[in-house]
């Protein structure tokens, strides 16, 4: 088992939804990311690990970069970006969307490997 970095409850502002009217205004989604990374450094140096602030900033930027219809598409794009941009061997992406009036949220979960 590798070491993991967990980013829980990352707020993403994006234009997302199947109906055009739903995409008209930005929505706030919650993302939870679990990153399998190389063993943590023993020398207390950021260069030996994945900078979770940089990951978070890039994921927020990616989410806001364009309209999408599906949260599934956003999850796939997040996974592909993180795997290709950081020394991450596996990622779990969970996205929560508050859209149905009779639920707390709906969501998707994907796991991808490099």
Buried (B, 14 or more C-beta within 10 A) or exposed (E): EEEBBEBEEBEBEBBBBEEEEEBEEEBEBBBBBBBBBEEEEEEEEEEBBBEBEEBBEBBBEBBEEEEBBEBEEBBBBBBBBBBEEBEBEBBBBBBBBBBEEEEEEEBBEBEBEE
